[in-house]
Amino acid sequence: MSREVIFIETEFIRLQDLLKFSGMTETGGQAKFLIQEGYVLVNGEVCKVRGKKLVEGDKVTLDDKTLEVRRY
């Protein structure tokens, strides 16, 4: 499993935007599909809310890759 830190400048980032921004998905449509079908974990639990606000310290997992959100 790979782990990566994603830095954001804002107070939060929405889940679907994080997946696109990080390169975990190629399109917003792909991100939406993966979230709604339950493939994405937020802090270890399935999250089907694509607009979920992620803040510093949140961890997002898709397949074998985990991203941790940090602020600059």
Predicted model as a PDB file, atoms N, CA, C, CB and O in Angstrom, pLDDT in the B-factor column:
MODEL        1                                                                  
ATOM      1  N   MET A   1       0.859  -1.194   0.000  1.00 78.00           N  
ATOM      2  CA  MET A   1       0.000   0.000   0.000  1.00 78.00           C  
ATOM      3  C   MET A   1       0.890   1.236   0.000  1.00 78.00           C  
ATOM      4  CB  MET A   1      -0.969   0.010   1.238  1.00 78.00           C  
ATOM      5  O   MET A   1       1.817   1.346   0.803  1.00 78.00           O  
ATOM      6  N   SER A   2       0.604   2.150  -0.894  1.00 90.00           N  
ATOM      7  CA  SER A   2       1.378   3.387  -0.933  1.00 90.00           C  
ATOM      8  C   SER A   2       0.640   4.484  -0.166  1.00 90.00           C  
ATOM      9  CB  SER A   2       1.640   3.826  -2.397  1.00 90.00           C  
ATOM     10  O   SER A   2      -0.586   4.488  -0.057  1.00 90.00           O  
ATOM     11  N   ARG A   3       1.427   5.398   0.353  1.00 92.00           N  
ATOM     12  CA  ARG A   3       0.876   6.490   1.140  1.00 92.00           C  
ATOM     13  C   ARG A   3       1.484   7.797   0.645  1.00 92.00           C  
ATOM     14  CB  ARG A   3       1.149   6.282   2.663  1.00 92.00           C  
ATOM     15  O   ARG A   3       2.681   7.880   0.369  1.00 92.00           O  
ATOM     16  N   GLU A   4       0.637   8.809   0.541  1.00 95.00           N  
ATOM     17  CA  GLU A   4       1.085  10.098   0.011  1.00 95.00           C  
ATOM     18  C   GLU A   4       0.398  11.214   0.791  1.00 95.00           C  
ATOM     19  CB  GLU A   4       0.782  10.217  -1.520  1.00 95.00           C  
ATOM     20  O   GLU A   4      -0.741  11.070   1.235  1.00 95.00           O  
ATOM     21  N   VAL A   5       1.105  12.319   0.946  1.00 96.00           N  
ATOM     22  CA  VAL A   5       0.524  13.494   1.595  1.00 96.00           C  
ATOM     23  C   VAL A   5       0.155  14.494   0.508  1.00 96.00           C  
ATOM     24  CB  VAL A   5       1.516  14.128   2.636  1.00 96.00           C  
ATOM     25  O   VAL A   5       0.960  14.792  -0.374  1.00 96.00           O  
ATOM     26  N   ILE A   6      -1.071  15.009   0.582  1.00 96.00           N  
ATOM     27  CA  ILE A   6      -1.552  16.024  -0.353  1.00 96.00           C  
ATOM     28  C   ILE A   6      -1.715  17.325   0.422  1.00 96.00           C  
ATOM     29  CB  ILE A   6      -2.904  15.592  -1.035  1.00 96.00           C  
ATOM     30  O   ILE A   6      -2.440  17.374   1.415  1.00 96.00           O  
ATOM     31  N   PHE A   7      -1.046  18.368  -0.028  1.00 96.00           N  
ATOM     32  CA  PHE A   7      -1.126  19.665   0.632  1.00 96.00           C  
ATOM     33  C   PHE A   7      -2.183  20.536  -0.032  1.00 96.00           C  
ATOM     34  CB  PHE A   7       0.237  20.367   0.608  1.00 96.00           C  
ATOM     35  O   PHE A   7      -2.238  20.637  -1.257  1.00 96.00           O  
ATOM     36  N   ILE A   8      -3.018  21.163   0.783  1.00 96.00           N  
ATOM     37  CA  ILE A   8      -4.032  22.083   0.279  1.00 96.00           C  
ATOM     38  C   ILE A   8      -3.824  23.445   0.928  1.00 96.00           C  
ATOM     39  CB  ILE A   8      -5.470  21.546   0.557  1.00 96.00           C  
ATOM     40  O   ILE A   8      -3.291  23.542   2.034  1.00 96.00           O  
ATOM     41  N   GLU A   9      -4.243  24.482   0.241  1.00 95.00           N  
ATOM     42  CA  GLU A   9      -4.098  25.844   0.767  1.00 95.00           C  
ATOM     43  C   GLU A   9      -5.366  26.308   1.461  1.00 95.00           C  
ATOM     44  CB  GLU A   9      -3.738  26.815  -0.355  1.00 95.00           C  
ATOM     45  O   GLU A   9      -5.334  27.249   2.253  1.00 95.00           O  
ATOM     46  N   THR A  10      -6.487  25.649   1.167  1.00 95.00           N  
ATOM     47  CA  THR A  10      -7.780  26.054   1.702  1.00 95.00           C  
ATOM     48  C   THR A  10      -8.091  25.289   2.982  1.00 95.00           C  
ATOM     49  CB  THR A  10      -8.887  25.830   0.665  1.00 95.00           C  
ATOM     50  O   THR A  10      -7.358  24.376   3.362  1.00 95.00           O  
ATOM     51  N   GLU A  11      -9.174  25.665   3.640  1.00 96.00           N  
ATOM     52  CA  GLU A  11      -9.571  25.027   4.888  1.00 96.00           C  
ATOM     53  C   GLU A  11      -9.998  23.579   4.669  1.00 96.00           C  
ATOM     54  CB  GLU A  11     -10.701  25.809   5.538  1.00 96.00           C  
ATOM     55  O   GLU A  11      -9.805  22.731   5.540  1.00 96.00           O  
ATOM     56  N   PHE A  12     -10.583  23.298   3.493  1.00 97.00           N  
ATOM     57  CA  PHE A  12     -11.030  21.939   3.175  1.00 97.00           C  
ATOM     58  C   PHE A  12     -10.975  21.718   1.671  1.00 97.00           C  
ATOM     59  CB  PHE A  12     -12.464  21.688   3.708  1.00 97.00           C  
ATOM     60  O   PHE A  12     -10.813  22.656   0.890  1.00 97.00           O  
ATOM     61  N   ILE A  13     -11.115  20.456   1.285  1.00 97.00           N  
ATOM     62  CA  ILE A  13     -11.245  20.090  -0.127  1.00 97.00           C  
ATOM     63  C   ILE A  13     -12.319  19.005  -0.197  1.00 97.00           C  
ATOM     64  CB  ILE A  13      -9.861  19.591  -0.746  1.00 97.00           C  
ATOM     65  O   ILE A  13     -12.392  18.136   0.671  1.00 97.00           O  
ATOM     66  N   ARG A  14     -13.139  19.066  -1.228  1.00 97.00           N  
ATOM     67  CA  ARG A  14     -14.199  18.058  -1.366  1.00 97.00           C  
ATOM     68  C   ARG A  14     -13.601  16.753  -1.900  1.00 97.00           C  
ATOM     69  CB  ARG A  14     -15.333  18.570  -2.314  1.00 97.00           C  
ATOM     70  O   ARG A  14     -12.644  16.750  -2.674  1.00 97.00           O  
ATOM     71  N   LEU A  15     -14.200  15.652  -1.458  1.00 98.00           N  
ATOM     72  CA  LEU A  15     -13.679  14.330  -1.784  1.00 98.00           C  
ATOM     73  C   LEU A  15     -13.481  14.134  -3.280  1.00 98.00           C  
ATOM     74  CB  LEU A  15     -14.606  13.270  -1.254  1.00 98.00           C  
ATOM     75  O   LEU A  15     -12.409  13.699  -3.700  1.00 98.00           O  
ATOM     76  N   GLN A  16     -14.481  14.441  -4.092  1.00 97.00           N  
ATOM     77  CA  GLN A  16     -14.343  14.225  -5.538  1.00 97.00           C  
ATOM     78  C   GLN A  16     -13.225  15.076  -6.118  1.00 97.00           C  
ATOM     79  CB  GLN A  16     -15.659  14.537  -6.255  1.00 97.00           C  
ATOM     80  O   GLN A  16     -12.530  14.648  -7.039  1.00 97.00           O  
ATOM     81  N   ASP A  17     -13.046  16.282  -5.584  1.00 96.00           N  
ATOM     82  CA  ASP A  17     -11.984  17.169  -6.061  1.00 96.00           C  
ATOM     83  C   ASP A  17     -10.604  16.641  -5.678  1.00 96.00           C  
ATOM     84  CB  ASP A  17     -12.178  18.578  -5.500  1.00 96.00           C  
ATOM     85  O   ASP A  17      -9.652  16.762  -6.449  1.00 96.00           O  
ATOM     86  N   LEU A  18     -10.500  16.058  -4.489  1.00 96.00           N  
ATOM     87  CA  LEU A  18      -9.226  15.486  -4.051  1.00 96.00           C  
ATOM     88  C   LEU A  18      -8.817  14.331  -4.957  1.00 96.00           C  
ATOM     89  CB  LEU A  18      -9.321  15.009  -2.591  1.00 96.00           C  
ATOM     90  O   LEU A  18      -7.649  14.211  -5.327  1.00 96.00           O  
ATOM     91  N   LEU A  19      -9.770  13.486  -5.313  1.00 97.00           N  
ATOM     92  CA  LEU A  19      -9.457  12.350  -6.178  1.00 97.00           C  
ATOM     93  C   LEU A  19      -8.935  12.821  -7.538  1.00 97.00           C  
ATOM     94  CB  LEU A  19     -10.699  11.464  -6.366  1.00 97.00           C  
ATOM     95  O   LEU A  19      -7.990  12.240  -8.073  1.00 97.00           O  
ATOM     96  N   LYS A  20      -9.545  13.871  -8.098  1.00 95.00           N  
ATOM     97  CA  LYS A  20      -9.077  14.412  -9.379  1.00 95.00           C  
ATOM     98  C   LYS A  20      -7.732  15.131  -9.208  1.00 95.00           C  
ATOM     99  CB  LYS A  20     -10.129  15.381  -9.972  1.00 95.00           C  
ATOM    100  O   LYS A  20      -6.802  14.904  -9.983  1.00 95.00           O  
ATOM    101  N   PHE A  21      -7.634  15.989  -8.202  1.00 93.00           N  
ATOM    102  CA  PHE A  21      -6.432  16.793  -7.958  1.00 93.00           C  
ATOM    103  C   PHE A  21      -5.200  15.918  -7.748  1.00 93.00           C  
ATOM    104  CB  PHE A  21      -6.638  17.694  -6.742  1.00 93.00           C  
ATOM    105  O   PHE A  21      -4.110  16.247  -8.216  1.00 93.00           O  
ATOM    106  N   SER A  22      -5.378  14.810  -7.047  1.00 94.00           N  
ATOM    107  CA  SER A  22      -4.261  13.930  -6.719  1.00 94.00           C  
ATOM    108  C   SER A  22      -3.882  12.997  -7.859  1.00 94.00           C  
ATOM    109  CB  SER A  22      -4.594  13.120  -5.503  1.00 94.00           C  
ATOM    110  O   SER A  22      -2.815  12.385  -7.835  1.00 94.00           O  
ATOM    111  N   GLY A  23      -4.755  12.885  -8.859  1.00 94.00           N  
ATOM    112  CA  GLY A  23      -4.493  11.977  -9.963  1.00 94.00           C  
ATOM    113  C   GLY A  23      -4.985  10.556  -9.720  1.00 94.00           C  
ATOM    114  O   GLY A  23      -4.708   9.661 -10.518  1.00 94.00           O  
ATOM    115  N   MET A  24      -5.711  10.342  -8.629  1.00 94.00           N  
ATOM    116  CA  MET A  24      -6.254   9.005  -8.353  1.00 94.00           C  
ATOM    117  C   MET A  24      -7.334   8.637  -9.369  1.00 94.00           C  
ATOM    118  CB  MET A  24      -6.828   8.940  -6.922  1.00 94.00           C  
ATOM    119  O   MET A  24      -7.547   7.459  -9.658  1.00 94.00           O  
ATOM    120  N   THR A  25      -8.012   9.645  -9.906  1.00 96.00           N  
ATOM    121  CA  THR A  25      -8.968   9.433 -10.996  1.00 96.00           C  
ATOM    122  C   THR A  25      -8.634  10.430 -12.099  1.00 96.00           C  
ATOM    123  CB  THR A  25     -10.462   9.601 -10.504  1.00 96.00           C  
ATOM    124  O   THR A  25      -8.029  11.474 -11.856  1.00 96.00           O  
ATOM    125  N   GLU A  26      -9.039  10.085 -13.311  1.00 94.00           N  
ATOM    126  CA  GLU A  26      -8.749  10.960 -14.437  1.00 94.00           C  
ATOM    127  C   GLU A  26      -9.822  12.014 -14.651  1.00 94.00           C  
ATOM    128  CB  GLU A  26      -8.587  10.146 -15.687  1.00 94.00           C  
ATOM    129  O   GLU A  26      -9.541  13.107 -15.143  1.00 94.00           O  
ATOM    130  N   THR A  27     -11.068  11.678 -14.273  1.00 93.00           N  
ATOM    131  CA  THR A  27     -12.178  12.607 -14.516  1.00 93.00           C  
ATOM    132  C   THR A  27     -13.064  12.722 -13.286  1.00 93.00           C  
ATOM    133  CB  THR A  27     -13.011  12.151 -15.726  1.00 93.00           C  
ATOM    134  O   THR A  27     -13.017  11.888 -12.381  1.00 93.00           O  
ATOM    135  N   GLY A  28     -13.869  13.769 -13.275  1.00 92.00           N  
ATOM    136  CA  GLY A  28     -14.847  13.934 -12.207  1.00 92.00           C  
ATOM    137  C   GLY A  28     -15.899  12.840 -12.249  1.00 92.00           C  
ATOM    138  O   GLY A  28     -16.377  12.393 -11.206  1.00 92.00           O  
ATOM    139  N   GLY A  29     -16.260  12.408 -13.451  1.00 95.00           N  
ATOM    140  CA  GLY A  29     -17.242  11.341 -13.595  1.00 95.00           C  
ATOM    141  C   GLY A  29     -16.744  10.032 -13.004  1.00 95.00           C  
ATOM    142  O   GLY A  29     -17.497   9.299 -12.363  1.00 95.00           O  
ATOM    143  N   GLN A  30     -15.479   9.752 -13.224  1.00 97.00           N  
ATOM    144  CA  GLN A  30     -14.893   8.538 -12.655  1.00 97.00           C  
ATOM    145  C   GLN A  30     -14.873   8.633 -11.130  1.00 97.00           C  
ATOM    146  CB  GLN A  30     -13.460   8.310 -13.203  1.00 97.00           C  
ATOM    147  O   GLN A  30     -15.187   7.660 -10.445  1.00 97.00           O  
ATOM    148  N   ALA A  31     -14.507   9.797 -10.597  1.00 97.00           N  
ATOM    149  CA  ALA A  31     -14.493   9.996  -9.145  1.00 97.00           C  
ATOM    150  C   ALA A  31     -15.891   9.799  -8.573  1.00 97.00           C  
ATOM    151  CB  ALA A  31     -13.962  11.405  -8.790  1.00 97.00           C  
ATOM    152  O   ALA A  31     -16.063   9.117  -7.562  1.00 97.00           O  
ATOM    153  N   LYS A  32     -16.882  10.391  -9.216  1.00 96.00           N  
ATOM    154  CA  LYS A  32     -18.272  10.272  -8.766  1.00 96.00           C  
ATOM    155  C   LYS A  32     -18.703   8.804  -8.720  1.00 96.00           C  
ATOM    156  CB  LYS A  32     -19.212  11.075  -9.694  1.00 96.00           C  
ATOM    157  O   LYS A  32     -19.292   8.354  -7.738  1.00 96.00           O  
ATOM    158  N   PHE A  33     -18.407   8.071  -9.781  1.00 97.00           N  
ATOM    159  CA  PHE A  33     -18.785   6.661  -9.851  1.00 97.00           C  
ATOM    160  C   PHE A  33     -18.137   5.858  -8.713  1.00 97.00           C  
ATOM    161  CB  PHE A  33     -18.383   6.070 -11.215  1.00 97.00           C  
ATOM    162  O   PHE A  33     -18.820   5.105  -8.018  1.00 97.00           O  
ATOM    163  N   LEU A  34     -16.833   6.017  -8.528  1.00 98.00           N  
ATOM    164  CA  LEU A  34     -16.120   5.246  -7.508  1.00 98.00           C  
ATOM    165  C   LEU A  34     -16.626   5.553  -6.099  1.00 98.00           C  
ATOM    166  CB  LEU A  34     -14.625   5.528  -7.590  1.00 98.00           C  
ATOM    167  O   LEU A  34     -16.730   4.662  -5.256  1.00 98.00           O  
ATOM    168  N   ILE A  35     -16.940   6.827  -5.858  1.00 98.00           N  
ATOM    169  CA  ILE A  35     -17.466   7.221  -4.546  1.00 98.00           C  
ATOM    170  C   ILE A  35     -18.854   6.615  -4.336  1.00 98.00           C  
ATOM    171  CB  ILE A  35     -17.526   8.768  -4.418  1.00 98.00           C  
ATOM    172  O   ILE A  35     -19.111   6.000  -3.302  1.00 98.00           O  
ATOM    173  N   GLN A  36     -19.735   6.785  -5.299  1.00 97.00           N  
ATOM    174  CA  GLN A  36     -21.114   6.311  -5.150  1.00 97.00           C  
ATOM    175  C   GLN A  36     -21.206   4.795  -5.070  1.00 97.00           C  
ATOM    176  CB  GLN A  36     -21.957   6.804  -6.301  1.00 97.00           C  
ATOM    177  O   GLN A  36     -22.141   4.268  -4.468  1.00 97.00           O  
ATOM    178  N   GLU A  37     -20.253   4.086  -5.666  1.00 98.00           N  
ATOM    179  CA  GLU A  37     -20.270   2.625  -5.622  1.00 98.00           C  
ATOM    180  C   GLU A  37     -19.568   2.059  -4.381  1.00 98.00           C  
ATOM    181  CB  GLU A  37     -19.617   2.070  -6.872  1.00 98.00           C  
ATOM    182  O   GLU A  37     -19.516   0.843  -4.198  1.00 98.00           O  
ATOM    183  N   GLY A  38     -19.028   2.941  -3.532  1.00 98.00           N  
ATOM    184  CA  GLY A  38     -18.448   2.497  -2.266  1.00 98.00           C  
ATOM    185  C   GLY A  38     -17.005   2.027  -2.323  1.00 98.00           C  
ATOM    186  O   GLY A  38     -16.558   1.285  -1.447  1.00 98.00           O  
ATOM    187  N   TYR A  39     -16.269   2.453  -3.348  1.00 98.00           N  
ATOM    188  CA  TYR A  39     -14.869   2.050  -3.475  1.00 98.00           C  
ATOM    189  C   TYR A  39     -13.901   2.929  -2.681  1.00 98.00           C  
ATOM    190  CB  TYR A  39     -14.476   2.064  -4.921  1.00 98.00           C  
ATOM    191  O   TYR A  39     -12.731   2.580  -2.523  1.00 98.00           O  
ATOM    192  N   VAL A  40     -14.383   4.060  -2.186  1.00 98.00           N  
ATOM    193  CA  VAL A  40     -13.511   5.032  -1.531  1.00 98.00           C  
ATOM    194  C   VAL A  40     -13.739   5.016  -0.017  1.00 98.00           C  
ATOM    195  CB  VAL A  40     -13.757   6.450  -2.099  1.00 98.00           C  
ATOM    196  O   VAL A  40     -14.874   5.058   0.458  1.00 98.00           O  
ATOM    197  N   LEU A  41     -12.633   4.956   0.724  1.00 98.00           N  
ATOM    198  CA  LEU A  41     -12.689   5.009   2.183  1.00 98.00           C  
ATOM    199  C   LEU A  41     -12.190   6.368   2.654  1.00 98.00           C  
ATOM    200  CB  LEU A  41     -11.849   3.866   2.818  1.00 98.00           C  
ATOM    201  O   LEU A  41     -11.215   6.900   2.123  1.00 98.00           O  
ATOM    202  N   VAL A  42     -12.862   6.921   3.648  1.00 98.00           N  
ATOM    203  CA  VAL A  42     -12.402   8.138   4.309  1.00 98.00           C  
ATOM    204  C   VAL A  42     -12.200   7.775   5.776  1.00 98.00           C  
ATOM    205  CB  VAL A  42     -13.429   9.340   4.132  1.00 98.00           C  
ATOM    206  O   VAL A  42     -13.138   7.380   6.469  1.00 98.00           O  
ATOM    207  N   ASN A  43     -10.977   7.915   6.227  1.00 98.00           N  
ATOM    208  CA  ASN A  43     -10.617   7.552   7.603  1.00 98.00           C  
ATOM    209  C   ASN A  43     -11.039   6.123   7.934  1.00 98.00           C  
ATOM    210  CB  ASN A  43     -11.260   8.527   8.595  1.00 98.00           C  
ATOM    211  O   ASN A  43     -11.519   5.838   9.031  1.00 98.00           O  
ATOM    212  N   GLY A  44     -10.848   5.225   6.952  1.00 97.00           N  
ATOM    213  CA  GLY A  44     -11.094   3.808   7.173  1.00 97.00           C  
ATOM    214  C   GLY A  44     -12.517   3.327   6.982  1.00 97.00           C  
ATOM    215  O   GLY A  44     -12.787   2.136   7.134  1.00 97.00           O  
ATOM    216  N   GLU A  45     -13.435   4.225   6.650  1.00 98.00           N  
ATOM    217  CA  GLU A  45     -14.831   3.845   6.463  1.00 98.00           C  
ATOM    218  C   GLU A  45     -15.307   4.232   5.065  1.00 98.00           C  
ATOM    219  CB  GLU A  45     -15.718   4.505   7.534  1.00 98.00           C  
ATOM    220  O   GLU A  45     -14.906   5.261   4.520  1.00 98.00           O  
ATOM    221  N   VAL A  46     -16.174   3.386   4.491  1.00 98.00           N  
ATOM    222  CA  VAL A  46     -16.732   3.683   3.172  1.00 98.00           C  
ATOM    223  C   VAL A  46     -17.468   5.020   3.224  1.00 98.00           C  
ATOM    224  CB  VAL A  46     -17.687   2.547   2.702  1.00 98.00           C  
ATOM    225  O   VAL A  46     -18.252   5.274   4.139  1.00 98.00           O  
ATOM    226  N   CYS A  47     -17.206   5.866   2.234  1.00 98.00           N  
ATOM    227  CA  CYS A  47     -17.881   7.163   2.144  1.00 98.00           C  
ATOM    228  C   CYS A  47     -18.497   7.285   0.761  1.00 98.00           C  
ATOM    229  CB  CYS A  47     -16.892   8.347   2.423  1.00 98.00           C  
ATOM    230  O   CYS A  47     -17.792   7.223  -0.246  1.00 98.00           O  
ATOM    231  N   LYS A  48     -19.812   7.458   0.711  1.00 98.00           N  
ATOM    232  CA  LYS A  48     -20.507   7.598  -0.566  1.00 98.00           C  
ATOM    233  C   LYS A  48     -20.962   9.031  -0.823  1.00 98.00           C  
ATOM    234  CB  LYS A  48     -21.702   6.668  -0.608  1.00 98.00           C  
ATOM    235  O   LYS A  48     -21.799   9.277  -1.692  1.00 98.00           O  
ATOM    236  N   VAL A  49     -20.410   9.973  -0.065  1.00 96.00           N  
ATOM    237  CA  VAL A  49     -20.753  11.388  -0.206  1.00 96.00           C  
ATOM    238  C   VAL A  49     -19.637  12.075  -0.986  1.00 96.00           C  
ATOM    239  CB  VAL A  49     -20.966  12.068   1.193  1.00 96.00           C  
ATOM    240  O   VAL A  49     -18.579  12.373  -0.431  1.00 96.00           O  
ATOM    241  N   ARG A  50     -19.875  12.328  -2.280  1.00 90.00           N  
ATOM    242  CA  ARG A  50     -18.801  12.878  -3.110  1.00 90.00           C  
ATOM    243  C   ARG A  50     -18.423  14.297  -2.724  1.00 90.00           C  
ATOM    244  CB  ARG A  50     -19.206  12.849  -4.558  1.00 90.00           C  
ATOM    245  O   ARG A  50     -17.292  14.717  -2.967  1.00 90.00           O  
ATOM    246  N   GLY A  51     -19.343  15.043  -2.128  1.00 95.00           N  
ATOM    247  CA  GLY A  51     -19.046  16.411  -1.719  1.00 95.00           C  
ATOM    248  C   GLY A  51     -18.536  16.517  -0.295  1.00 95.00           C  
ATOM    249  O   GLY A  51     -18.461  17.616   0.255  1.00 95.00           O  
ATOM    250  N   LYS A  52     -18.183  15.387   0.312  1.00 98.00           N  
ATOM    251  CA  LYS A  52     -17.700  15.399   1.698  1.00 98.00           C  
ATOM    252  C   LYS A  52     -16.506  16.327   1.815  1.00 98.00           C  
ATOM    253  CB  LYS A  52     -17.321  13.973   2.168  1.00 98.00           C  
ATOM    254  O   LYS A  52     -15.580  16.276   1.006  1.00 98.00           O  
ATOM    255  N   LYS A  53     -16.537  17.172   2.828  1.00 98.00           N  
ATOM    256  CA  LYS A  53     -15.437  18.105   3.058  1.00 98.00           C  
ATOM    257  C   LYS A  53     -14.332  17.401   3.836  1.00 98.00           C  
ATOM    258  CB  LYS A  53     -15.928  19.366   3.821  1.00 98.00           C  
ATOM    259  O   LYS A  53     -14.556  16.888   4.933  1.00 98.00           O  
ATOM    260  N   LEU A  54     -13.150  17.385   3.259  1.00 98.00           N  
ATOM    261  CA  LEU A  54     -11.988  16.787   3.896  1.00 98.00           C  
ATOM    262  C   LEU A  54     -11.124  17.892   4.476  1.00 98.00           C  
ATOM    263  CB  LEU A  54     -11.182  15.922   2.895  1.00 98.00           C  
ATOM    264  O   LEU A  54     -10.881  18.909   3.827  1.00 98.00           O  
ATOM    265  N   VAL A  55     -10.670  17.689   5.684  1.00 98.00           N  
ATOM    266  CA  VAL A  55      -9.835  18.679   6.365  1.00 98.00           C  
ATOM    267  C   VAL A  55      -8.506  18.034   6.746  1.00 98.00           C  
ATOM    268  CB  VAL A  55     -10.555  19.248   7.625  1.00 98.00           C  
ATOM    269  O   VAL A  55      -8.312  16.830   6.576  1.00 98.00           O  
ATOM    270  N   GLU A  56      -7.608  18.845   7.256  1.00 98.00           N  
ATOM    271  CA  GLU A  56      -6.284  18.366   7.627  1.00 98.00           C  
ATOM    272  C   GLU A  56      -6.381  17.129   8.516  1.00 98.00           C  
ATOM    273  CB  GLU A  56      -5.499  19.469   8.338  1.00 98.00           C  
ATOM    274  O   GLU A  56      -7.137  17.097   9.488  1.00 98.00           O  
ATOM    275  N   GLY A  57      -5.602  16.120   8.161  1.00 98.00           N  
ATOM    276  CA  GLY A  57      -5.570  14.891   8.938  1.00 98.00           C  
ATOM    277  C   GLY A  57      -6.451  13.782   8.384  1.00 98.00           C  
ATOM    278  O   GLY A  57      -6.265  12.617   8.736  1.00 98.00           O  
ATOM    279  N   ASP A  58      -7.410  14.123   7.521  1.00 98.00           N  
ATOM    280  CA  ASP A  58      -8.262  13.090   6.925  1.00 98.00           C  
ATOM    281  C   ASP A  58      -7.431  12.221   5.991  1.00 98.00           C  
ATOM    282  CB  ASP A  58      -9.454  13.725   6.160  1.00 98.00           C  
ATOM    283  O   ASP A  58      -6.504  12.690   5.331  1.00 98.00           O  
ATOM    284  N   LYS A  59      -7.791  10.934   5.952  1.00 98.00           N  
ATOM    285  CA  LYS A  59      -7.098   9.981   5.082  1.00 98.00           C  
ATOM    286  C   LYS A  59      -8.107   9.378   4.116  1.00 98.00           C  
ATOM    287  CB  LYS A  59      -6.388   8.863   5.915  1.00 98.00           C  
ATOM    288  O   LYS A  59      -9.185   8.944   4.521  1.00 98.00           O  
ATOM    289  N   VAL A  60      -7.750   9.355   2.839  1.00 98.00           N  
ATOM    290  CA  VAL A  60      -8.613   8.821   1.781  1.00 98.00           C  
ATOM    291  C   VAL A  60      -7.895   7.641   1.137  1.00 98.00           C  
ATOM    292  CB  VAL A  60      -8.964   9.922   0.712  1.00 98.00           C  
ATOM    293  O   VAL A  60      -6.734   7.747   0.742  1.00 98.00           O  
ATOM    294  N   THR A  61      -8.600   6.517   1.036  1.00 98.00           N  
ATOM    295  CA  THR A  61      -8.015   5.313   0.450  1.00 98.00           C  
ATOM    296  C   THR A  61      -8.837   4.847  -0.738  1.00 98.00           C  
ATOM    297  CB  THR A  61      -7.913   4.194   1.496  1.00 98.00           C  
ATOM    298  O   THR A  61     -10.064   4.769  -0.673  1.00 98.00           O  
ATOM    299  N   LEU A  62      -8.140   4.540  -1.824  1.00 97.00           N  
ATOM    300  CA  LEU A  62      -8.748   3.960  -3.018  1.00 97.00           C  
ATOM    301  C   LEU A  62      -7.787   2.885  -3.496  1.00 97.00           C  
ATOM    302  CB  LEU A  62      -9.026   5.049  -4.143  1.00 97.00           C  
ATOM    303  O   LEU A  62      -6.611   3.154  -3.740  1.00 97.00           O  
ATOM    304  N   ASP A  63      -8.295   1.666  -3.628  1.00 94.00           N  
ATOM    305  CA  ASP A  63      -7.465   0.506  -3.983  1.00 94.00           C  
ATOM    306  C   ASP A  63      -6.337   0.377  -2.960  1.00 94.00           C  
ATOM    307  CB  ASP A  63      -6.885   0.646  -5.437  1.00 94.00           C  
ATOM    308  O   ASP A  63      -6.606   0.211  -1.771  1.00 94.00           O  
ATOM    309  N   ASP A  64      -5.100   0.449  -3.395  1.00 93.00           N  
ATOM    310  CA  ASP A  64      -3.978   0.266  -2.464  1.00 93.00           C  
ATOM    311  C   ASP A  64      -3.224   1.574  -2.206  1.00 93.00           C  
ATOM    312  CB  ASP A  64      -3.010  -0.785  -3.011  1.00 93.00           C  
ATOM    313  O   ASP A  64      -2.065   1.555  -1.793  1.00 93.00           O  
ATOM    314  N   LYS A  65      -3.884   2.703  -2.449  1.00 96.00           N  
ATOM    315  CA  LYS A  65      -3.235   4.004  -2.261  1.00 96.00           C  
ATOM    316  C   LYS A  65      -4.004   4.836  -1.228  1.00 96.00           C  
ATOM    317  CB  LYS A  65      -3.143   4.768  -3.609  1.00 96.00           C  
ATOM    318  O   LYS A  65      -5.228   4.948  -1.287  1.00 96.00           O  
ATOM    319  N   THR A  66      -3.262   5.411  -0.289  1.00 97.00           N  
ATOM    320  CA  THR A  66      -3.865   6.267   0.726  1.00 97.00           C  
ATOM    321  C   THR A  66      -3.266   7.663   0.646  1.00 97.00           C  
ATOM    322  CB  THR A  66      -3.667   5.672   2.135  1.00 97.00           C  
ATOM    323  O   THR A  66      -2.051   7.837   0.543  1.00 97.00           O  
ATOM    324  N   LEU A  67      -4.157   8.655   0.697  1.00 97.00           N  
ATOM    325  CA  LEU A  67      -3.743  10.060   0.709  1.00 97.00           C  
ATOM    326  C   LEU A  67      -4.067  10.655   2.063  1.00 97.00           C  
ATOM    327  CB  LEU A  67      -4.437  10.864  -0.425  1.00 97.00           C  
ATOM    328  O   LEU A  67      -5.128  10.378   2.622  1.00 97.00           O  
ATOM    329  N   GLU A  68      -3.179  11.462   2.595  1.00 98.00           N  
ATOM    330  CA  GLU A  68      -3.458  12.197   3.825  1.00 98.00           C  
ATOM    331  C   GLU A  68      -3.485  13.684   3.497  1.00 98.00           C  
ATOM    332  CB  GLU A  68      -2.396  11.884   4.931  1.00 98.00           C  
ATOM    333  O   GLU A  68      -2.570  14.205   2.859  1.00 98.00           O  
ATOM    334  N   VAL A  69      -4.536  14.358   3.935  1.00 98.00           N  
ATOM    335  CA  VAL A  69      -4.713  15.786   3.660  1.00 98.00           C  
ATOM    336  C   VAL A  69      -3.955  16.597   4.693  1.00 98.00           C  
ATOM    337  CB  VAL A  69      -6.212  16.173   3.659  1.00 98.00           C  
ATOM    338  O   VAL A  69      -4.094  16.379   5.897  1.00 98.00           O  
ATOM    339  N   ARG A  70      -3.151  17.540   4.210  1.00 97.00           N  
ATOM    340  CA  ARG A  70      -2.432  18.475   5.079  1.00 97.00           C  
ATOM    341  C   ARG A  70      -2.572  19.872   4.505  1.00 97.00           C  
ATOM    342  CB  ARG A  70      -0.926  18.081   5.221  1.00 97.00           C  
ATOM    343  O   ARG A  70      -2.712  20.049   3.295  1.00 97.00           O  
ATOM    344  N   ARG A  71      -2.534  20.862   5.385  1.00 95.00           N  
ATOM    345  CA  ARG A  71      -2.573  22.267   4.934  1.00 95.00           C  
ATOM    346  C   ARG A  71      -1.159  22.807   4.894  1.00 95.00           C  
ATOM    347  CB  ARG A  71      -3.470  23.146   5.870  1.00 95.00           C  
ATOM    348  O   ARG A  71      -0.295  22.389   5.665  1.00 95.00           O  
ATOM    349  N   TYR A  72      -0.932  23.755   3.973  1.00 91.00           N  
ATOM    350  CA  TYR A  72       0.368  24.439   3.884  1.00 91.00           C  
ATOM    351  C   TYR A  72       0.620  25.191   5.144  1.00 91.00           C  
ATOM    352  CB  TYR A  72       0.428  25.388   2.684  1.00 91.00           C  
ATOM    353  O   TYR A  72       1.659  25.838   5.279  1.00 91.00           O  
TER     354      TYR A  72                                                      
ENDMDL                                                                          
END                                                                             
